[in-house]
Amino acid sequence: MSGRLPAILLLLGASAGLGACGLFGDEDEVEPAELVDIDNRIEVRRAWRDKLGADAEFLRLGLRPAGDGRRIYAAGADGKVAAYEPAAGDQVWEVDLETDLSAGPGVGGGFVAVVTTNGEVVVLDAASGAEQWRAFLDGEALAAPLVGNGVVVVQTVDNQLRALDLFDDGRERWTVLQSMPALTVRGTATPVFAGSAVVSGFDNGRVVAVDVDTGTTEWEALLAPPTGRSDLERLSDIDGLLAVVGQDIYAAGYQGRLGSVAVESGQVLWGVEVSSLEGVSADWNSVYTVQDEGVILSLSRRTGAENWRQDVLLRREPTLPIPFNTTVMVGDFEGYLHFFSNVDGEYVARVRVDSAAISNPPIVVGNLLYVQTDGGEIVAYRIEEPDQPGDAPAIADDPDEGG
């Protein structure tokens, strides 16, 4: 069995649960792919690292760094939240909320928001870390809050999207409820802003746009219609990250489809049969995803036609691929970062961040990428250009890390 728990399924309205291993296959039958020997073709250098909070291994928490253009913010499983200077990693502030966290941080409008494991949203001042308010949700959240436009938007596992007033101590501004299937994958999508709307995916296979001020549903798109006779066959959750590029939204569902949806109308522009729990990332030319068994895909952003696929990380539980310079990179259950050419999927570099798993995709802000491991390590990397030598230690020269 690999270092992370498999996705947990929830059966609602029944007295007995279903075992995850039985639903996703017998884990004794196949092993994770062994790492192949490679010669790094690009130079990946570590800029800085820090340890924040306790381990979150096996918990599948939605903890991932976030940036606002001035600082990088991170949250630990045991309640510690910190702000860093992006380039050197100097810690600007750190606070201990003295409660376990399940997701975050979300940042925007000068505020930082996290969600606790008991369903509480905590909002901090981004400049100082001073706590502004706390508000209880009527449900569990496993994805980072969306912060901005005067609201904190949180999606809970019971298929509700809630907006809390950022300037009125978390007063609930509006709630949108979608129908709940009998069987769902444990997790929630991360809402995104698209113009004046909040857009999110739901467990019934729908992508929904909601007016940020009023909570009025502007449109619904059925991206992944449930099919099959049993509840298991009809799973079509949209639980991963969504991507917004220009006037297009990209989303993917489990046992469903990956597709492009028009921001203004909700019209599905194209869709392909791809199953993914991790969602979608995008650059100007391509969209990227990882299929359930660990196959990494690059598709044309305009048409959905496949550009390339990479299966070297089968069953290594790779994260969602994230574009970075001329590469896309993923983390895996053994704490490695893998880099592939965004043109043809060629395997170009690998570094080990930590011995603990990387459960959430890294983020890219400016010319640095930031990754958080389940062991609580926050690490920043850069890709070194050949004609621009840096002063950060090369990974190959670091005795604690290696390919």
N, C-alpha and C positions, 0 to 999 in steps of 0.2 A: 504494500500500500504506500502511496506517495505521501509527502509531508503535509498536505492539506486535506481537510475533510472534503468529500465530494459534496456537490450541491444537495441541499436538504429539501425534500418535497413536503408540502403541507396538504393534508387532506381535510377539508372543511366539512363539517356536518356529519362526520363519521366518528365512531368510537375507536377505531383502530388505525394506526399509521401504516405507512408503507416504507420498507427498507430502501435506503438510497442505493446500496450496492446492487440489490435485485433489479432496480429500475434502470440503472445505467450499465448493467453488465457485471459479470463476475470478475472482480479485480484480480483474482488468482490466475486468470487465463492469460493475461497480457501484462507486460512490464513496461515502464516508461522507456522511451528510446534512450540508448546510451549516447553520450556526447561524442561527436566525431572530432578528430584532430583537425584543427584549422590553423592557418597562418594569418594573424590579424593583418588586414590590408588597409585599415585605417588606424590611427593612433588615438585611443580613448584615454584621456587623463582625468584623474580625480581632482576636483577643485577643493572640496572640503567634505567633512563628515561630522555628525554629531549623534549622540545617543539620546533619545527622548522617550521616557516612560518605560513601562514594563512590556514583556512579550505579549503578542496577540496571536500566537500560533494556534491554529485549529479553529479560531473563532470566526473567520471569514468576515471581518469587520470592514466597513467602508471608510478606512482611514487612508488618506492620500494627500500629499502636499498641495498647496494652492498658492497662487501669486496674484498680486494686484498691480504689478508694474513697478512698485517701490520695494516691496519686501516679499519674502517667502514665508508661509505659515504652515505649521504642522501640528498634529494632535496625536498623543499617545493613548494607548488603550486604558491606562490607569488614570486618565484625567488631566494630564499635563498638556498644555497648549503653549506654543512658542512662536516667536517671530524672528526671522533671520535677515541679515544683510545678504542679498543674493549672491554677490560675487565671491566674497571671502568667507561667508558663513558665520560672521560674528552674530552672537545672539543679542537681539535688541531687548526682548523681554521674555519671561516665562512665568506662567501662572499654573497653579494646581487647583483644579475644580473639585478635587476630592470626591469624585464619582467616576465610574467607568464610562467610557465613551464607545459608541457604536458607529459613528460616521462623522466625517468632516475633515478639515474645516471647509466651509464655504466663505468666500470673501466678496465684498463689494460695498461701495458707498461709505467707506471708512469704518466698516464693521467686520467682525469675524464671528461665524456661527458654527457651533458643533451640536451634536445630538448625543444624549446619554443613553445607556442601555435600558433605563427605566422610562424612556419616552419623554425626556425633557429637552427642550431647545435652550441653549445658553448662548447669549450674545455678548461679545466683548468689544471694547474699543480697539480698533486696529493699531492706533498709534501707541497706546500704553498698555494694553491688555486688561484694563479695568473692566470689571463685569458691569454690564448695562441692565440686563434683566434675564429672567428665566420664565419659561412658560411650558406647561405640560401639554403633550399631545395625547390624544386618545388612540394610541397605537404605536407600534415599533417602526423605527426608520433605519434603513441599512444603506442609504446613499446620502452623500453630502447635501446640505441645504443649498438652495439657490438664493443669493443675497443681492439686492439691488432694487431700484425703482420704488423704494419705500417699504419693501416687504422682505420677509424671509419665507421662502416657499419650501415645504417639506412634503415628500411623498412617503406614505406609510404602507406597510405590508398588506393592509386591508383594502388596497386599491382606492385610497383617498388622497387627494392633493389639497394641501392646506396652505393658506397664506396668512402670516402673522404680521401685524403692523410693526415696522422697524422702529418707529418713533413713539409708539404708544404702549410700551412695556409688553409687547407680544400679543396684544388684543387680536383675536381672530377676525380677519377681514372677510375671508370667504373660504368655502370648502366645496370641492368638486368630487363627486362619488361616481365611480364606474362599477359596472356589474362585476361580481367576483365569481370566477369559475370554481367548480368543485375541487379541482386539484391545481395547485400552482407550484412554481419553483420559488424557493425562499430567496427573496431579494426584491429590490425596487429599482426602477430607472432613476437617473439623475435628471431633474428638470433643467431646461435651458431657456434663455431668453431668445426670442426671434421677433425683432421689432417691438411692438407693444404687447406681445403675447408671451405667455409661458407655455412651453410645449413639453409634453412628457409622454412616455409609453406606459402601457398598463398590461395587466395579466390576462386581459381578454383579447390581446392582439391588436389593440387600437392605439393609434397616436392621436393625441388630443391637444388642441390649441385653446388657451383660456385667456381672456382679457385680463391683464395684470391688475387693473384698477377695480374691476367689478366682479371678476370671477365668472363672467358669462362665457359659455363655450362658443367659440367662433367656428370651429369645424372639428370633425372627427374623421380619421382615415383608418379603414380596416386594412392594415398592412399584412397581417398574418391571420387569415380566417381559420378557426379551429376545424380540423378534419379528423375523421375516424369515428369509431363506435364507442370506444372506452374513454374514460376520463384521462387516462394516461396518453392515449393517442391524440387527444384533443388539446394537450398542452400547447400553448402558443404565446407564452409570456414574452413581453418586451421589458427586459430587466437591466440591460447594459447601458453604456453611454450612447447618447445621441450626438450627431455632428451637424453643425450649421455652417454652410458655406454660401455666401451671397443670399439668394432667394430660395435655396434648397435645404431641406432637412433630410438627414440620412439616419436610418434606424434598422435594427435587426431583431428578430425574435427567435425563441427556442422552438424547434420543430416547425419553423415557419419560413419567412422570407426576409431578405434584405432588400430595402428599396429606398427610392428617392421620393420625397413628398414636397409639393410646392408650399412655401410659407404662407402665401396670401389666401389660397383656396383650399388646401388640404388634398388637392388632386394627387393621386399616386402617379408619378411620371414614369417610373419603371420599377420592376421588381424581379428578383431572381431567387431560386430555391436554395437558400443558405440557412443553416441552423446555427445560431450563436447565442450564448448566454452573456457574452462580454460586450456586445454592442458594436459600434462603428466609430472609427476615426477617419479624418480626411485631410487632404491638402488640396491645392487647386486642380490637380489632375486626376487624383485617384482616391478611392475609399478603401479602407483596410478593415479586416475583421479576422477573427480566429474561430474556426469551427469547433464543435464540441470535443472532437478527438485530438485537437491541437494543430490542425492544418491552418497555416496562415495564408490569407488570400488578399490579393490586390485586384481591384476592379476599376474599370473606367468610371469616373464620376459622372460623365455625361450619359452613358448608355447602360452601365452595369456589366459590360462585357469583361470577361476575365483577362487580366494582364499577366498574372503569374500566380503560382501557388508554391508553398514551401512546406514539406512534411518532415523535416529533420527533427522537429520537437514533439513528435507524436506522444501523447499521454504524459507529457512533462508539465501539463497545466499552464501553458503560456498565457500571459496576460494579453489584453487587447494591444495590437501593434500601434505604436505611436510614431508619427513622422518626426524625424530629427535630422536637419541638414539634408544630405542625400541618402539617408537611410530611414528604415523603420526599425524600431527596437521593441523587444518584449522582455519581461522578466519570467522566471520559472520557479518551480517549487523547491529548487535547491539553492536559490539565491543568486542565480546567474542572470546577467543581462546579455541578450543576443542581438546583434545588429545585422540587418539585411539590406542590400541595395534596393532603393525604392524603384529602380528601373526594371530589374529583372529578377529580384529575389535572391541574388547571390549572397551567400553567407560570408560576411566581411570582417566580423570581429566578435569577440566574446570577452567579458570580464566577470569576475565574481564579486558581488557586492557584500555578501554575508552568507553565513551557513543557514540562516533562516529563510523561509519562502518569501517571494515577492508576490503577494496576492492581488495587488491593485496596480494598474498601469502607471508608469512614470508620467511626469508632466514636463513640458518644455516651456521655458520662459526665456526669451532672448536667445543667447547662444549657449545656454546651459540646460541640462536635463536634471531633474530631481526625482529621486526614487526613495520610497520608504519600505523597509522590510518588516515582516511580522515580528522580528526581533527588536524593533524599535529604532533601527539605524536610519538616519536621514543622510543621504549622500548625494552630492552634486558632481556631475561629470561634464566634460567638454570634449568635442572632437577637435583635435589639434590639426590645424592646417600645416602642410609641410614647410611653408615659408614663413610661418609665424610661431617660432618656438615659444613655449610657455614656461612658467616657473612652477607649475604644479608637478608633483611626482608622477612619473609614468607608472601605469599599472604593473608593467613587467618588472619594475624595480622595487615594487612594494612586497615585502615578504608575507604580508597578511592577505594578499589577493593574487589571483592568477587566473589564467584561462583554462 
